[in-house]
Amino acid sequence: MEFDLIARHFTRPTPGAVLGVGDDCALLAPTPGMHLAVSTDMLLEGRHFAPQDSPAGIGHKSLAVNLSDLAAMGAIPRWATLAIALPAADDAWLKAFARGFFRIADSHGIELVGGDTTRGPLTIGITVIGEVPPGEALRRDGARPGDEVWVSGAIGSAAAALAYRQGRLSMEQIDAAKVLPALYLPTPRVALGIALRGVASSAIDISDGLLADLGHILERSGVGAVVDFAALPALPVLQRYLHEAVARDCILAGGDDYELCFTAPPARREAVFEAAARADTPVTRVGRVTLETGLHVVGADGEPLAITCTGYDHFAA
């Protein structure tokens, strides 16, 4: 049964690997002189997606969140492994899941080279492997006082979609339809991460919320930052709900954005815009790095804003 499922849904040619699915191990031949970037993420039903969610969408998102980690390092995607626990061998569900998974895999040139299946609560674990030239990986520990803080795309939409779905944010249905795609079909900023090599001083993907993830950069770099709330890029439809505290929290700390937050010296500002243009991805300056540690958010008047949420807690009930 297990091998039939793998053969039907997950076995494809892997010209970029020496040996792909079908043996005890995959055999990979990294490009000579390149460093490997490796990341693993796990998604659980009821925690990261709902039972009623589209299996094709789950397939897309499960790989997208991993590709976002490669993007944050400026790495080129190469290979992935997939481990999946299933309550039952549901052929129709797996067919749709594989369709969503391979659609985004093909768009980023990443090959599935191995994995595992077993029976259990629906759980998806993916490991991705990418390549980056030595000394060019984007890291969290390079931010310096005076650097500017940047964010790609728009943030807060996925968290707003989840808050709407859970009944915590009341939105018009036509407005909700504009934020829901960010939750179900996130776009990993792989091209931007590659374009920012040699330009950004540090980077991270926004998975747990801007405040939490920027906080990781600041902690690793031993610096602080001031963020201008009015500068934070959010869809106009979400900005119309900023009178609701939950909408403000979605932008600051909602998570599931999978945009990039990065820093760069002011002298590299034009290079940042050039990188963004090459990647066809909008970027916005949202703050500055400070010598004094700590993360502060200010309003349009320059006064500190009260922060009620700091990011996603992986062990919250």
N, C-alpha and C positions, 0 to 999 in steps of 0.2 A: 504493500500500500504506500509506504513512505517513498520508495524509489519511483513508483508510478507517478505520484504527485509531483515530485521533483522533475521527472522527465517531461511530464505534460506541460508544466507551467514555468519552470525556471531553468531549463537547460537550453542554451543557445550558443552559437559559435562565439569564441572569445579570441579573436586574432591578436589582441594585445597581451595575451598571457601565453606562457609556454604550455600550461595545462589548466583547464578550467574545471567546471562542475563534473563530477563523476568518479573521482578518486578520493583517497584518504586526505589529501592535501592539494591545494592549488600550487602550481609552480609559476612564479612571477619573475620577470627579468626587468628590474628597474633600469631606467635610462642611465647610462654611465655618467657619473659625476653629480647626480641629483640626490638630494635628501628626500626621504620618505616622510610624509605627513599622515598620521594615522589617528582616527577618531571613532568612537563608538557611542551610539545612543540607543536607548530602549524606550518603546512606547507601549503603554498598557491600556487596554479597554477600560473605560470608566475613569481613567486618570488623564489620558492624553487625547482620547477620542471617545465618542459615544457609540453604543451598539448599533444605533440606527444610521450612523454615518456611512457614506458611500464607500465600498471597498476600493474602488478605483482611486478615490480621493485619499484614502488611508495609505494606499500604495505610493501615491505621489508624495504625500507629506512625510512618510517614514524615511524616504530617501532625501527629500529636500532639506530636512533639518540636519542631516549629516553633511550634505554638500555645503550647507551654510558654515559648518565648522572649517571645512577646507577653504572656503572663501575668506574667512577671517584670518587665515594664515597665508593667503596669497598663493595657494597650492593649486596645481592642475589636477583635476579628478582623473583617476585611472581605473581603480578596481573597487569592488564591494563584496562583502559576504552578508548573507541573510540567515538569521535564526528565527524561526517562528513557531510558537505554540498555538495550537488550534483546539477548541472544544470538540470539534468533529471534523472529519474530512469532507469539507463542503466544496465541491468542485466548482460550482458557479461562483462562489465568493472568491476562491483562489484565482479563477480566470480573470475576474474584474480587478482584483488586487494586482495581479501581475501586469495587467494592461496599464494601470496607472504608474506602477513602479518602473516599467521599462520605457514608458513614454518620456519620463523625465531623465532616466538613465541615458537614453539615446541622445537626448538634447544636449547632454554634457559629456558625451563620449566615455561614459563609465561602464565597465563590464562586471557582471555578476559572475564570480569565480568560485563560489562555494557557500556552505552554510549548513543548516540542520533544520529538521522538523520534528515535532513531537506533539502529544496530546496534552492539553492543559488550558488554563484561562488564556484568552487571546492576548498574546504578548509578542511584540516584534522587536528584535534586536539586530541592528545593522552596524557593521564596521566598514568604514570607507578608507581607502588608501590613495593618497595623491603624491605629487612630486613638486619640489620647489628647489631652485638653485641654492647652493650653499651660501649662507649669509644674507639671503634675501627674504626669508620668511618673515611675515608680519607677526609681531609678538605683543604681549600685554605689558612688557616691562620697559618700553622705550619712551614713554611720555615724559616730557621735560617742561619745567615752568616756562610760560610764555607761548607754548603750543596752543593752537586752536583746536577746539573739539568739533567734530563733524558727524553728521548722521546721513545715511543714504535713504532715498525713498521717502515713505511716510510711515509714521509709527502710531500705535494705539488702535489700529483698525481691528486686528485679530482679537485683542482683549475686549474691545467694544462689542464685537460680534458674539463672543462668548457670554459677556454680561447680558446682552439682549436675549440670547438663547436661554439663559438661566433666570430671566425675569428681573435682573438687578438694574437694568438700564432700559427705560421705556423709549423706544424709537418708532417712528413711522415705518411701516413695512417697506416702503420705497427707499427709505434711508438705510434700513438694515441690509437691504439687498446689495448696497454699495460697499459694505464692510465685510460681509460674510465670505467673499472669496479669499480675503487675507487669512482667514482662519483655516479654511479647507485646502487652499492651493497656494501656499507661500512660495515666493520666488527667491531662491538662494542667489546672492550677489557674487557669483563666482568670477565673472568677467571684471567686476570692479576690484575685487581683492587682488587679482593678478595685475591689473593696471596700476594699483597703488604701491606695488613693490618698488622700493627705492624712493618713495614719496612720503608715505605715512610713517610716523615714528612709533605708532602702536595701533592695534586694532583688536576688535572683538565682535562677535555677532550678538545681536540683541535677541536672546531667547528667553531670558528671565525678567526682562524689563530694563529700560534705559538706566534707571538709577542703580540697579543691582549690577548690571554688566559694566557700565562705566566705572562703578565702584571697584570692580576687579582690576581694571587698568590702573586706577589710582593707587590701589593697595600694592600691586606688583611694582609700580614705578616709584612709590614713595612720595607722591605728590597729591595735590588736591585739585578741585575744579569749581568753577562757577558756571552754572547753566542758566540761560535766559529762556524762561518758559514760553514767552511770546514767539521766540524764534523756532521752537520745535515744530518740525513738519508733520502735519496731520491733514487728512482729507478734509475738504471744506464741509462735507456732511457731518463729520465728527465735531468739527469746531462749533457747529450750531448747538451742540449739546453741552458746551463747557460750563453752563450754569449748574450742571449736575456734578457733584464731587466725584462720582464713579467714573465719569468721562475724563476728568482731569487725571485721575489715577491710572486710567487705561493708557494715556499718553506717557505718563512719567514712569509707570512701573508695571504695565499690564503683561508684557511678555508675549511670546509667540510671534514676534514681528519678523525675525530673521533678516533684518536689515543689518548693515554694518555701522558700528560706532568706531571712529578712529580719530587720531590726533595727528597734527602736522605743524611744522613751524610756519609762522606767517609768511616767511620768504618763499614757501612752497605752495602758496595759495593758488597761483596760476597753474602750477603742475597738477594740483588736485582737480581743478576744473577740467583740465585737459584729459586726465585719467577718467573722470566721470563721463566726458563726452565720448571717449573711445569705448567705454562700457555701456553707453546709452542709458545711464542711470543718474537721476538727479541727486545732488548732494546739497546739504545745508549746514552752514556754520551755526552752532548752537551755544558755544561757550568758549571758555579759555582755561588752560591748566595753570594752577597757582603753586607757589612754593609751599604755602601753608596747607597742611593736609586737611581732608574733609571735603564733602561734596555739598554745595549750596545751590539752591534754585531760587532765582529772583524773578519778580514780576516786572511789568512794563515800567514801573516807577523805580526799579532798582532795589526795592525792599524784599527781604527774604520771604519766601512762601512757606507756609506750614505744610509739611509732608506727612500724609497719613498712611502711605503704603510704600514699601521699599522694594518689592519685587516678589517673584514667584518662590514659594517655599516647597521644595520637593518632598518634604516629610510632613507637611501640614495634613490634618485629618480631612 
